[in-house]
Amino acid sequence: MKKICKVLVVEDHEGIQEVLRESFSAQGYHFSMVTTGAEMRAALASDPAIDIVVIDISLPGGIDGFVLAQEAAAQGLPVILTSGDHSQLPKMEECGHRHILKPFRLAPFLELIDETLKAAKVKCERKHGAA
């Protein structure tokens, strides 16, 4: 049996965290939520089960999501960048990572996660019986 996909979300907005928590649970993903770059680094160092990282590019703590995305990718993880700052779109397009602007609809966001996992040839799936 394949392992269940695990998503690490790096997002400091509590409202977005809650929506993603509910969505990932309903869709059968395992997931972790962190709010800063330091927490992301600690999570990646301590949890080898993480399959994909979703990173907001504007985070507290002085480290932007572009730097964190490079670090996660250097560890072989696929990355999706998010931002509510639409002026960041050109930089998001140039960085080479998949991305989505906020506010986003959940269905396209979840499809982007699935597509990114498939493109990266990550061998995992959602829990059976998830809505």
N, C-alpha and C positions, 0 to 999 in steps of 0.2 A: 504494500500500500504506500502511496506517495505521502510525503509530509504535507501538513497544512501550511499554506502560505502565511508568512509573518511580515507585517508591514510596520515599519518604524515611522511615526509621524513627528516631525519637528515643527511645532506650531505653538505660538504663544497666546493666541486668542481663544479664551475659554469657550465661547459660543461655537466656534468652528470645531474645537476639540470634541465637544459634546455631540454635535451632528455627525462627525466622523466616527466617534465611538459607537453610536447607534447603528450607523450604516455598516461599518465593518462587522459588528456582531451579527446583524441581520443577514449579511452576505456570506458569513462563514469564514472570515479571515481571523487569524490571531493578529494581535497588534499591540504596540506600545506607543505611548505618547510622552514626548518630552518637550520642553519649552525653550531650551537654549542650545547653543553649539557645544558647550561643555557637557551637557547632559547627553547630547547625541553621541559625542565621542565616547563617553562612559558606557552608554548602551551598546554601541558597536563593539567595544572592547570586551564586554561581559556576556554578550548574547550572540553566539555564532548561528542561531536559528533565523536571524533576520534575512529576508529575501529581497526586500525593496525598501527604499527610503523616500518619503515624501517630505520635501523641505520648503518651508516658507522662506522667501529670500530676505525678509525684513524681520530680524529677531533681536531681542535684548542681549546684551553682553558683548557687543562690539564685533562679533563675527557674522558676516553676512552669509546668506544661503548659497551664494555662488562658490565661496571658499569651502563650505561644508559639502557641497555637491561634488567638488573635485576630490575631497578626502574620501567620501563614500565610494565614488567611482574607482578610485585608486585601490580600494579594497575589493573590487570586483562586483560591487552592488549596483543594480540599476537605480536610477534616480528620476524622480518627477519633481519639478520646481513649481511652486505656487506663489502668486502675489496678487494683492489687491491694488497695487500701484501699476496702473496700465502704462505708465511712462517707462517701465522696466522691460516691456515686451521686446524691443529690439535686442537688448542684452540677453534676454532669455532665449530668443531665437538663435543668437550667435553662439551661445555656450555649448550647444550640442546635446543638451539633455532635453527630454520630453518635458512639457510644461503646460500649465493651464492657469488662466486668470480667474481671480475671484471677482464677483460671486460666480460660482459654477454650479451647474446642475449635477446632481449626484450620479445619475445614470451615465453621462459621458465621462465623468471622473472615474467611476468604477471600471468602465470599459478601457480607459487609458491605463489603469493599473494592470488589468488583464493583458492588454496588448504589450505593455512594457515588459511584463514577466515573460510572455511568450517570446518576444524579440530577444530577450536576454537568455533564452533557453533555460530558465529557472524551472526545475522540476518540483512543482508543488501544486496544490489544488485547494479549493475551499472545502470546508467541512461538509460532509453529506448531510442532507436534510435542512440546510440553511435556506431561508426564504429567498 
